[in-house]
Amino acid sequence: MTDPDPKEARLARQTRLVALVIAGTMLLWLGGQQIGAELGLPLKYALLIDLAALAGFIWAMAVTYQIWRARRT
């Protein structure tokens, strides 16, 4: 049996991390919106939750692009 390529193992770890960040960001965003609506929080807090979710998704897109580029070479 051959040992896995270290580069492929690193890319697999990064891919799993991106998947967890996307799922976690979505769940936290949905939960934050629901809790904010139920508690009647001001809209500035909803905007803050939206911006945090956007930052998580942008990070995930950037890392996904890096993974895609690494797999092409």
Secondary structure by P-SEA (a helix, b strand, c coil): cccccaaaaaaaaaaaaaaaaaaaaaaaaaaaaaaaaaacccaaaaaaaaaaaaaaaaaaaaaaaaaaaaaac
